[in-house]
Amino acid sequence: MTLRIVIAALLFATAPALLAKGNVEAGRQKAQVCQACHGADGNGTGDGQYPLLAGQYADYLEKALHDYRSGARDNAIMAGFAATLSDQDIADLAAFYAAQSGPLRDMRGAR
């Protein structure tokens, strides 16, 4: 029983790394087009008009971009950009923005 618990704990602890699909460096290159609205690292441009992306959960960003691309989420500007993205582009962008530090916090207040 103890061995099962140890194996389960190890699998649970390594699951995020195993599921990681995006490449941060590739995302950094692809994010250049996003900088005008979301800032160089996803922390915005200072005007508060566009969402902050830095530190956001990668799975949330992937879902949002897929939804913009499919039309499930309505925003003409983002739909136009998302339409040009492949699934790998989306994963790379999500990995890049998730890896950036920013003011976003989880429900416990942690960054």
TORLOMAR-251326 format. One record per residue (C-alpha): residue in three letters; y, z, x. Coordinates in steps of 0.02 Angstrom, whole numbers, padded with zeros to 5 digits, always signed. Layout:
<atoms>
ALAYZX ...
</atoms>
This chain:
<atoms>
MET+00000+00000+00000 THR+00123+00042+00140 LEU+00094-00125+00226 ARG+00133-00215+00063 ILE+00296-00119+00047 VAL+00344-00161+00226 ILE+00305-00345+00201 ALA+00399-00350+00037 ALA+00549-00264+00117 LEU+00550-00388+00262 LEU+00539-00536+00144 PHE+00678-00466+00037 ALA+00788-00433+00189 THR+00765-00608+00260 ALA+00773-00704+00096 PRO+00958-00747+00107 ALA+00933-00825+00279 LEU+00782-00921+00220 LEU+00877-00988+00070 ALA+01033-01036+00166 LYS+01055-01222+00147 GLY+01230-01252+00208 ASN+01295-01274+00384 VAL+01456-01180+00420 GLU+01518-01298+00556 ALA+01483-01453+00451 GLY+01573-01366+00307 ARG+01724-01332+00420 GLN+01740-01518+00453 LYS+01719-01565+00270 ALA+01843-01432+00214 GLN+01990-01522+00294 VAL+02023-01613+00131 CYS+02025-01446+00038 GLN+02159-01370+00150 ALA+02309-01438+00055 CYS+02270-01327-00094 HIS+02152-01191-00031 GLY+02222-01166+00145 ALA+02143-01193+00314 ASP+02014-01055+00293 GLY+02010-01037+00104 ASN+02140-00898+00097 GLY+02263-01008+00002 THR+02430-01081+00046 GLY+02535-00932-00006 ASP+02594-00997-00175 GLY+02451-00919-00275 GLN+02427-01080-00374 TYR+02249-01116-00316 PRO+02097-01002-00304 LEU+02055-00912-00143 LEU+01886-00968-00077 ALA+01868-00865+00083 GLY+01729-00738+00068 GLN+01670-00802-00102 TYR+01483-00801-00132 ALA+01405-00966-00075 ASP+01298-00981-00231 TYR+01452-00962-00341 LEU+01545-01097-00244 GLU+01395-01213-00253 LYS+01379-01188-00441 ALA+01565-01218-00467 LEU+01564-01379-00365 HIS+01407-01443-00452 ASP+01487-01403-00620 TYR+01648-01495-00573 ARG+01544-01643-00516 SER+01440-01649-00676 GLY+01588-01618-00791 ALA+01520-01451-00852 ARG+01677-01371-00781 ASP+01840-01455-00828 ASN+01976-01485-00699 ALA+02034-01663-00666 ILE+02085-01630-00486 MET+01926-01540-00436 ALA+01815-01662-00533 GLY+01888-01805-00431 PHE+01853-01717-00266 ALA+01681-01653-00318 ALA+01627-01827-00375 THR+01630-01882-00193 LEU+01521-01738-00130 SER+01334-01746-00097 ASP+01224-01593-00126 GLN+01226-01563+00063 ASP+01417-01575+00067 ILE+01425-01444-00070 ALA+01304-01329+00022 ASP+01402-01350+00184 LEU+01570-01314+00101 ALA+01500-01162+00013 ALA+01427-01096+00177 PHE+01593-01121+00267 TYR+01700-01033+00137 ALA+01573-00892+00114 ALA+01580-00860+00302 GLN+01769-00839+00304 SER+01849-00669+00290 GLY+01972-00644+00150 PRO+02034-00524+00018 LEU+01891-00550-00107 ARG+01787-00395-00142 ASP+01625-00359-00232 MET+01614-00244-00382 ARG+01600-00092-00268 GLY+01760-00138-00177 ALA+01673-00194-00017 ARG+01723-00354+00071 
</atoms>
